[in-house]
Amino acid sequence: MTLSAHPVEICVPLPLEHPLTYLWPERLGGPPHVGQRVLVPLGRRNVAGYVVAPRAKAKADAGSHSELVLKEVLERLDEEPLFGPRELAFYQWISRYYLSPLGEVLRTALPSSFHVRSYEALRILPLGLWALKKESFLTRQEHRILQTLRRSGKTPLKTLRKTTPDFSMRWVRSLESKGFAEFCQVFRGRQKPLEAQDSFVWFSPELDGPSAEDLLGLLDPEEARLCRRLLAHGPCPRSEVEKDNPGAAKHLSSLLEQGFLRAGSLPFGAIGPHGFVASEEFKPKLTREQERAVRQILQRQARPGFEAFLLHGVTGSGKTEVYLRVIERTLQAGRDALVLVPEIGLTPQTVARFASRFRTQLAVLHSGLAESERLDFWWKIRKGQIKIAIGARSAVFAPFQNLGVVVVDEEHDPSYKQQDRVRYNGRDLALVRGKLEHALVILGSATPSLESYYNALCGKSILIELRERVEKRPSPEIQLVDLKDRAVRRSPGSSLSLPLERALARTLAEGKKSLLFLNRRGYAQTVVCRDCGHLFRCPRCSVTLTYHLDRRALSCHYCEFDKQVPDRCPQCATGRIRPLGHGTEKVEEEIQHLFPDARIGRMDRDSTRRKGSHEEILRRFRSEELDILVGTQMIAKGHDVPEVTLVGVILADVSLDLPDFRASERTFQLLLQVAGRAGRGPWPGHVVVQTRHPDHFCLKALLAQDHRMFFEQELAFRKALSYPPFCRMVNIRVSGPDQETTREAAAQVGSLARSMPPNQAWASQPVEVLGPSQAPLSRLRGRFRYHLFLKSSDARGLIEFTRELVCRARPVFSARNVGLEVDVDPVQVL
């Protein structure tokens, strides 16, 4: 260690418990800054890391580490830091609270292109090329490896292991010793950002309308197909269209010449989540409630500092316009705005309104972006060239330097919770970030989560209510249909009651549209043998297999296991195998049989697998091409179709019967959201809810459309059992391939938790330990699952207790093939 070198702490984007200490050599110039990206050696490879402490105080005294040899930082990859002390404080908070290594947090927060890694690889030498010609010098295995190296160039060893039959390292060492090949490093990941520039093509807006299909009839089939694709998807990179469609180049040239298409470089802000071009939007006149809400938020914005608002507005009350007005003033004040939505693909109209109002300043962040586009957005946001970003939960990490407001739309939605790696909640991180950056945070929902509503009642946030729909439109009339009543049944096995059938017929006769909601995809819940009762179960998960009629297949929706329906029962060998239960496919089939002239569409995960299919279904439903849309919860979010006057809920009890303390809350939220799709135009809406539990307080509150009634009863239930929001909770999941070993490991963790003595960090409030017990979903993807819950009213003490428990439990898992997952503030416990 030279006098000029000094230790620095580097965090690499890997699940390591602590940052690593390296030497900063004099040759790299002055001291590094927090957030600078550097290249460091790690084992037999080199990886990108991030400076988190320019001087590692803990190891600066070399006297106590006389035998410790520190490796040097190899290279400074960027002159400009990728994050500063403020962002680092945010990342460290996430690491501490969610008990995730800081490296994993950085891996989640930063673009993957920044995470440069090297892999040990092999490359062929000139002598190896000569040996390939003189095959007598090589064994069969050596010849096979050299052939791969000649074709592919530098090839990682892990690739050779996968692609070479009977691979063995002794053949690699033999090639190296003979001088035919040598080891080298292959880097993965980009070291520098790329500008996302491409030429786009899109359907001419002047021709887009009711007569568009007639115009396409003038074209040859291939040209018409290209036009329909661009109509459905919006602007697409020309290179992508030509790549996906052989021979498209000449067709594109012809269509451009005829005026059917346009081409050019679009500003990023004009491109929406799947390529739509934003259109100019007029500003509607605010209602009195909207004016009051905007005024209240802006008055608080005039004073510096953090503040949280809960905007509780009924469906159709105009919450989005409130967001837009506040963001407009935020931009005028020279600050930035961040908008989180549950899922970009399911909220296209919300995104379109933001893009229309702020088209040249907006970045829409979504999973469909190319990596170069994602990287370009990241840099433009960081440099202040983009002032607004809208995206799903990961957009909370957008690198704004002067954040003024964060909006979390549909804040109750469970999709804000990440379910793997760093199990963060995007809504909660929005609040943390707002506090760190002295910004306003607006949580908006027609059905707020109990935690957010309770915080508002306790004064932790300011409650603003919008109780009326825009233009004083009435809320839809809701009708409960008791499926236990034989008088309302249409026929045995039918998914529709007589009231719902009559409502559908009336809506079709009036020329209006209907939504039918069932949160269960497939044709039937499963199939069953009518003779012996045999059910077909997934061999890897503790669930029955869902029957899909279009493929005549049985599928597991958790692990993707798939098999054909057998002709005979494997247990009794009879052929009386029949579907059991209803799915969206069966509802679609039944509606088509009842109303053969109706135009029916279906929107669920099966019907939207193809890129752009989701947008195409919605386009057809908004136009005159569909009368009825059957779907899962995809149809419940963010869709505003004025012609929808009827919503039918096929079975309200699907989520109500789940073994989860949030089941009533989720059911109330989901049903009220889907009911809110009806009557958003000038015509009144009607909602028919079919259920076997009409006396459940959740459905009674839905019938009355009384949020406060539901909140009061559900809060009383939670308080009696000490569930959130009256406590903080941690779910510890133990899983493994052997059931008995996993059960024993879970029992040991439970014993450890109960035996931990009071500690200064968690002595203020007791920690209650529940379990362990078998998880409701007891086997998933071949692993048996047990869980236990930790509860306490002291959040900080609970986190420290869990941290200590995990440290003590580590030896339990190191000797077994058993995994442990920690989920802080879980939103689902299945």
N, C-alpha and C positions, 0 to 999 in steps of 0.2 A: 504493500500500500504506500504510494508516494504521498508526500506532504500536500501536493496540490489536489489530489483526489479526495473526495468526501462522499460519505454514504447518502443515498437517496432512497426513498420508498417508492416502489413501482407496483401498481396494481395491474395484473393481467386479466383479461376477460375469461377467466376459468373459475370453477367452483373451489377456490382455495380459501382457507379460513382467514388468512391475514395477507396484507401486502408483503412483497418481497423486497429485501434490501440489496441494492447493487452499488457499485462505485461509479461516480461520475468522473470520467477521466478529463484531464486538462485539454486533450486534443479536441473535445467537443465544444470548447469555448466556455462562455460565461455560465453561471448556474441556471438550471432549468426552472421553468415556471409550472405552477399547478396546472394540470390538464394537458401538458405537452405530451405528444405521442413519441415514444422511443422504441427502438428495437433492442431486445435483450435476449440472452441465451437462457433456455429453460430445458434442462435435460439434454437430449440429443438434437434439439431443434431450436430455432429462433422464433420469437413471437413479438407482436406489438404489445406494449404496455403503456400505462398512463401514469405520469408523475402525480403522486398524491401528497408527498412531503418532500420539498426540495432539499431539505437537510433532515436526515433520519436521526432525530435526537436520541432515540433509544439505543442506537448502536454507534453513536459518534465517538464514544469512549472505547477505543480499541483495546485498552488494557484488560478488560474483562472478557475479551474475545480474541485472545492472542493466537488461538489455534484456528480461528474462523477465517477462511479464505473467501472473500467476496468476489464475485464476477463483475466485470465491467459492463456498463451500458455500451452497446455496439454502435448505435447510430441515433441521431436526433432526426425523426422522420418529418416533423413539421416545425417551422419557426413559430407559427401562431398556435397558442393553446386551443384545444378543442372544447374546453370548459374551464371555468374559473372557480375561485373559492366559493362563490354563492351556489353554483351548480353542484360542486363537490359536497357542500353541506346538505343539499337536497338528496344526493345519492347516498350519503352516509346515514341520513335519517331513515331512508328506505331500508338500508342494510340492517340497521339496528332493530327497527320495528318489526320487519317481516322475517327477521332471523335468516337472512340470505347473505352469502359472501358478497363483498363489495364488487368483486370481479364479475359475478353474475349480474349485478345491478348495471354495471357499465355495459356488459354484453347486451342487456335488454334495452338500455337507454340510447345507445349510439348506433349509427348505421353499421351493418355487418361488414361493409367494405373497409371500415377502419381497422378491423381486427385481423391484421396481417399475421399469417402463420407460415412457418416453413415445415416441410415434411421431408423425411429422409427418402431419397429417391436413387435410382440407378440410371446411368446413361451409357450408351455404347461408345467405345473408343475406335479409332481407325483400325487397330489390330483386330477388333471384333468384327468389323465389316469385312476384313480380309478373311477371317475365319469362317464367316457365313458362306463365302464362295467355295472355300475348301472344307466341305462338310465333314470330312474324315477327322478333323481335329476336335469335333464337338460330340458330346452325348446328345441324346434326343431331348432331354430336359433343357440343356444349355442352348441348344439350337432354338427351342421354342421361346425361351426368354429373350435371346438376342433378336429374334424376329419381331417380338413385341416392341423392343427398344428401338429397332430401326423404323418401325411404323409410327410409333407414338412419341419418340424423342425421350426426354426425361420422364421417367415413370415412377410415381411413388410406390414404395414397397407394398403398401396395403392394397394398391391396385393390382400389382403382380400376384399377390396372394389370392385375390378373388378370381383373376382371369386365367391363371396358369394351373392346369391340372397337376396334382401331385407336387405342388410347390414345396420347396425346402430351401432354407437359408444356406445349406451347404453347396447348392448349385450356384447361388449368388457369390459366395466366397470363392468358389472355384473359378468363376469368370473373372473376379477381381484379381486373384493371385496370378492368373495367366495374362493379365493386362488387356483382357477383352472388354471389360466394363469397369466403371468406377462409381463410388458413392458420391452423391451431391445433394444439394438442398433445393427443393421446389417451393416457391412462395405462392400462397393462396391469399387472395384479397388484394384490393387496390391500395397503393400507397398514396395516391393523389386523387382528388375529386375529378370527375369527368363532367363536362357540360352536357346536359341532356338536350341535344338539338336534333331535330328530325323534321322532315317534311311530312305534313299531315294531309290526308284527303278526307272530305266529308260531303254528304249529300247537300245539294244546293238548297238553302232555306226557302228560296222563292217557290220551289216546286213541292215543298213538304206540306201536305194538306190532304183533304179528302180525295182529291183527284190524283194523288201520287201513284196509286196502284194502276190507274188507267194509263198514265204516262209510261209506266214501266212495261206495260203490254206492248209498247212500240219497239222495245229493245229485244235483242236476241237473248236466249235463256241465261247465258253466262253473265252478260252485262247486267241483266235484271237481278240476278242473284247477288252480284257485288253491290248493287244499289240497295237492295233490301238489307244486306249486312250492315252497311253504313247508316241506313235509316235506324236500325235497331241499336247499334253500338255508339253512334256518333262518330266524331273524328278519330281516325286511326292512323298511326304512322304508316306512310306509304310502303316502307320497307317490310313492315309486318304483313300488310295486305298481299304484297307480291310474294312473300315467303310462304304464306298459308294457301295461296291460290296459284298453282302453276299456270303460266300463260296470262296472268293478270295484267302484266305490264302494258300489253297492246290494248287490252280492254279499258284500262284506266285512261290511257292517252285518248282513246276514242270518246269516252264519256266526258272527259274534261273539255275536249274540243266541242262537243255537242251542248255543253252547259249543264249536264246532269250533275256533275261533281265540281267541287272547288278544291284547290290545293294551296298550301302555303305553310308558313311557320306561325302557329297560334301562340299567343301569350299564355304562359302557364295558368294564369288566373282564369282564363276563358275555358279551360278544360275541366270538366267535372269528374266525378268518381269513375265513370266508365266512358269518358270522352264526350259528354254532352257540351254543346256550346251554350254558354250562358246568354240569356236574352235580357234586355233592359226591362226593369220592373217599376211600375209606378208605386209611389208611397201611399198606402191607404190612409184614410182618416182614422185616427185613434179613437177608441171608445173612451168613456170617462174613466173606466177602471184601468185601461192601458195608460192613459195620460198620467193618472195618479201613480201607477207603478214606475213609469219612466222617471217622473219627477222625483220620487222618493229615492231611487237609486242614484240619479245624477247629483242630487243634493249631497248624498254621502260621498260620491266620487270627488266632489270639489274639495274635500278635506283629505289630506294624505293619510295612508294607512290601510290596513286590511279590514275588510268587512265581508260577511257572508250573508246572502239572501236566499230564502226559499220561496220561489215563485210557484205557488200552488194555483194552477188555473184549470178549470174544467176543459175537456176536449173541445176544440174549436173556439177557445176564448182568445186566441191571438198571442200566445206566449212568444212565438217566433218574432213577431213584429216588435215586441218589447226588447228582445235581444238585439235586433238590428238597430234600433234607435240608440241603445246604450253604446253599442260598438261604434256607431257613427260618431258619437261625441268623444269616445275614447281615442279614435284616430285623429280627430281634430285637435285633441290635446297633445298629440305627438307620441302616444303610447300604442302598444300592440294588443291584439286580442286573440284568444285561443278558444275554440269551440269544440267540445267533445260531444259526439253522438254515439249511441250504442253500437250500431253497425252501419257503415257507409252505404252498403248495397241495399239495406232495407229502409233507408230514409232519403230516397232520391229527391223528393220534393223539397225537403228542408234544405238539403245541400244546394239545390238549384236556386232557391231564394237568396241564399248567401252569395252564391256566385253571380247572380243577377245584380245584386246591390253593390258588390265590391269586386267586380270581375278582374281588374288588373292588379289587385293587391292580395289576392287570395291563393293559398295553396290548399289543395284537397289531398289529404294524406290517406292512402288506402293500400290494401294488399296487392292490387293490380298494377301498381307502379313498377316500372323497370328499376333495377338497382341504380342505374345512372340518374334516372329522374329523382329517385328518393334522395340520392346524395346531393343533387343539384338543389332540390328544395331545402335540404338541411343547411347548406351553405348560404343560400339566399335569405333564409330566416335569420340565421346567426348574424349576417352582415346588415340586416335591416332593410333589405330590398323587398321582402314580403312582410306585410304588416298583420295579416290574419291567416290563421291555419284552422282548418276544420278536419276532424278525423276521429277515429275510434280511440279506445283507451290508451294506446301507445303514443298518441299525439300529445299526451301530457308531458312528454319529454322534449317537445319542440323547443329549439334553443333560442327563444326570444330573449333579448337583452333588456327590454324595457316593457315588461308585461303590465298592462293596465287592468284587464278584465279577463276572467276565465268563466265561460258558460258551460255548464254540464246539463245537456238536454236529456230528458227522460232519466233523471238521476237515479231512479229506483231500479233500473234495468240490471239484471244479474250479469249481463255480458261485460260490464265494467270490471268484473273480477277476473284476473288472470288465474288460470287453473293449473299451471305448471311452472317450473323454475321459480322465478320470483313471483310469489302469489300476492300481488298487490291489487288494490282496488283503485281504479282510475279516478272515481269520484272523490275518494278520500285524499288521494295524492293531489288533486286539484286544490283542495282546501289547504293542504300543507304548503304547496307551492305558492298559493296566493298569500299565505301568511309570511313566508320567507321573502317574497318580492313586493310586499305592501300593495297588493292588487285586490280588486273586488272579485268575489266569486259568486256566481248566480247558479243555484241549483233549481232546475225547472222540471215540473212534472204535473200531470193530472192526477197521479196516484203516488204521492211521495212515499218513500220508504219510511218505516216506523222510526228508524234511527234519526233521519233528517227531520221528520215532523216533531219528534220528541225534543230534539235539540233546539228547534225553533220555539217550542213551548217553554223551554228552560232559559231562553234568552241567549243561547249561543249563536243564533242567527236571527235575522229579521224576516218574519213571515209576511209575505204579500199575497193576497188572494185575488184571483179573477174568477168571479162566480157566474158570469154570464157569457154566453157565446156571442161572437161577433154578429152585428146586425140584429141582436136580440132574438136569434133563432132559438127555438125551444129545444131542450134536451130530448133525446129519443125516448119514446115510451117503451118500457121494458116489461115483458110478460114471462113469468116462470111457468114451465110446463112440467108437471110431476109425472115422470115416466112410470111410476108405480100404479098410476091410475089407468086401468084398462080402457076406459072410455076415450082416452086420447091416443091410444096406440093405433097405428095405421094397419100393420100386419105383423105377424111374428118374423123377427129377423130384420125388420126395416129400421133404418137409422133415423127416419123422419117421423115425427108425430103428426097427427091430423092438423093441429093449429099451424105448425110450420109449413106443411104442404099447402094449406090454404093461403098462407101469407105469401109463399113463393108464387103461386098461381096469380094472386092479385097483383103482385109487383110486376110480373111479366106482362100481364094484361095492360098495365099502366105505362109500359115502355120504360121502366126504371131498372136499376141494377141491384143485385143481391150479393152479399158475402156470406159464405157458410164456413164456419170455423170448427175445426176438430184438431186438437194438438196431438195427433197420432198419425204418422204417415204409413204408407203401405196399404194393402187391401184389407188385411185382417190382422188382429193382434197376434194370432198364431193359427196353427191347424191342430185338430184333435181327432183321434180315432173314436168314432161313435160306438164302437163295440167294447173296447177295453179302457178307454179314457186316456190313452197314451198322449202326452204332450211332447212336442219337439223342442228340445232345449239346446242352447249353445254349448258346445263342449268346452269352451274356454271362459264363459261368463255365466253367472247365475240368473239368466233371463231366458224366456222363451223366444224362439225365432219368429220374426215377423214375416208374414206371407205377402209376397209381391206378385200380383196376378200377371202383370205384363211380361215378367220373366219366368213365371211359374217357379219361383225360387223362394227359399226360406233364408232370411238374412238376419244377422245380429247387427244392431245399430251402434254397438259399442266397439267391437273388434273387427267388423267387416267380414266375419265368417259367412260363407255362402254355400248353399247346397240346393239341389233340385228336390222338389217334392216327390217322394217315392210313390209308386203305384199302390204299394201295400204297406200296412203298418209293420214296422220292424219288430214289434212285440207280439202281436197275435196273428199276423200274416193275412188279415182281412183287408179289403179295399175300401172300407167306409171311412175315408179320411176327409174331413170337412173343415172349412174355415171357421174360426171362432172370433167374434168381436168385429169391430168396424175400424177402418182406416180411411184416409182421404181418397184412396183409389176406389174403394167400395161406395163411398158417398157420391163421388163423381158418376160412377156407373148407374147408381140408383136414380139420381137426378135426371140423367140422360134418358133413362127408361120412362120416367114419369112425364118428362117434358121433352119429347123428341125434337121439337123445333127450336128449343133453346140452345144458345151458343154458350158452351161451358168450358171453363179453363180450370186448371189446378196449379197451385203454387206451393210446393214443399221442396225439401232438399233433393228428392228424386227428380222432380221436373225442372230443377234449376241447376243441374250439374254442368251443363254446357255453358261456356262463357257467353255472357250477354243474354241468356235465356230469361233471367229474372226481369231485366228491363223490358224485354220483348213482351212478356206476359202482362206486365203493368201497362205498357203502351197499348196493347190490344184491349185491355179492360177499360182504359180511359177513353178510348175511341169507341166506335160503334161495332166492334168486332166480337165482344163478349157480353153476355147478359148476366152470367152467374160465375163467380170465382170461388172455388173451394180451396181451402188451404189451412196450413198450420199457423203457428204464431207469426210467421212471416207476414201475414196479411193484417196483423194487428198494429203494426208500427208505422206511423208517419205518413200514411196514405190519405190523401184528401181528394175524393172523387165525389163531386156534388150530386151526381145521379144515383148514388147508393142510398136507398131508402130502407132497405131491409138487411139486418144482420141476424143470422141464425147460428146459435151455438149448439152443436150436435150433442155434446156431452160435457157439462160443466164440471163433472166430478173427476176428470182425468188427473188433474193436479191436486185436487182437494183431498184425495185419498192417499197421497204420498206420505211416508213416515218421516216428515221433516217439520220442525216447529214453525217454519215459515210458510207452510203449505196454504194456510188460509190467506195470508197476505199476498202470496203470489197469485192465487186464484182470483182474489178481488181485483188486483191490479190488472191482470191479463184480461179478465172479462170486461172490466170497465173501459179498458183501452180499445178492445175490439168493438164494444158497443158504441164507442165514440166515433166510429167510422160512419155511422148512419146519420142521415139528416143534416149533413154539413152544407147542403145547398138550400135552395128556396123551398124544398119539399120536406115535410115532417118525416122523422125517422121512426122505425119500429124495430124492436129487438126481441127475438124469441129465444129463451134460454131453456134448454132441456136438461133436467136433473133428476136424480133419485133422492136428493137431500134438500128439498125446498125449504125446510125449516132451519137449515144451517144459518147462523147469524151472518156469515159472510154473504150468502145469497140474499138474505133479507135486506142487508145494507145496500147490496147492488140494486135490488128492486126499488128501494127508496132513493137510490143515487145519493146516499148520505155518507160522505167520507168520514165526518166526525163520529157518527154512530159506529162505524167499523173501527176507527182508531181507538175509541174509548174501550170497546169490548176487547179488542186484541191486546191493547196495552195492559188491561187488567189481568188477562191470561198470562202475559209475559212477566208481569211483576210478581204474580203468585208463584211462578216457577223459577224466578230469577233467570230469565233469558234476556238477551239484548232487546231493547237498549238499556236495561237495568244492570247489565254487567258486560264485561268484555269476555270474549271466548276464544280459545285456541283448540283446534281439532288436530290431534296427533294420529296419523294413519300409519299402521304397520302392515306391510304386505310381503308375501313370499310365495314361492311355488309349492311349498309343502305346508299343508294346513296345520298339522300338529306343531311343527317348529314355529310357525308364525303365531299360533295361539300362545305358545309358551313365551315367546319373545314379548308379545303384547302384555301378557300377565306380569312379566318382570318389569316392564316399563311402568305399569300401574302400581306395582309394589314400591318401586323407587320413588314415584311421585308422592305416594302416601307417607313414605318414611323420611322425606326431606325435612330437616328441622327448620324452624323459623329463622329467617335471615334478615339482616337490616334492610336489604333491598326489597323484600316483599312482606315484611312483618306488619305493615300498617293495616292491611286487609287480608283475611284468609283466602287461600286458593282452594276451591272445591274441585275434587277429582271425580269424574263420572266415568265408569267403565274400568277396564276395557270390555267391549262387547263386539260381537260380529257386526260388521257394517251391513246396512240394509241390502246393498249390492255386494254380497259376500264374496264373490269371485269376479274378477275383471281381467280380461286378457291373459288368462292362465295364472293369475296371482290371487291367493286368498287374502282377504282384507279384514282387519280389525281396527277399531278406533277407540280412542278415549278423549274426553273433553276436559279442559281446564277452564274454570270460571272464576272471575274475581271482579270486584268493582274498582280495583286499582289497576289501571292499564299498564303503567310502568312496572309495577311489582309483578304483574302476570307475565310480562315479557321477560323479565330477569329470572323469574322462576322457571319459565320454559327453557331459557337458554342454559341454565344450570342443569335442568333435567336432561336435555339432549346431550350435554357433555358427559354426564354420568351414565347415560344409556348407551353411549357409543361402543363400549366393549361388548355389550349384548349383541350388537349387530355385526361387529367385525368378525366374529367367529361363525356367523350363520349367513346364508344367502337370503337375508331379509332386509327390506328397505324401510326407512322411516321418513315420513313427510310431515312437515309442520305447516299448518294453514292458520294464519292469524286472521281473526274476524271472518270465519267461513260464511259463505252465502248459500251453500248447499251442503248437506251432510249425508248424502247417499253413498 
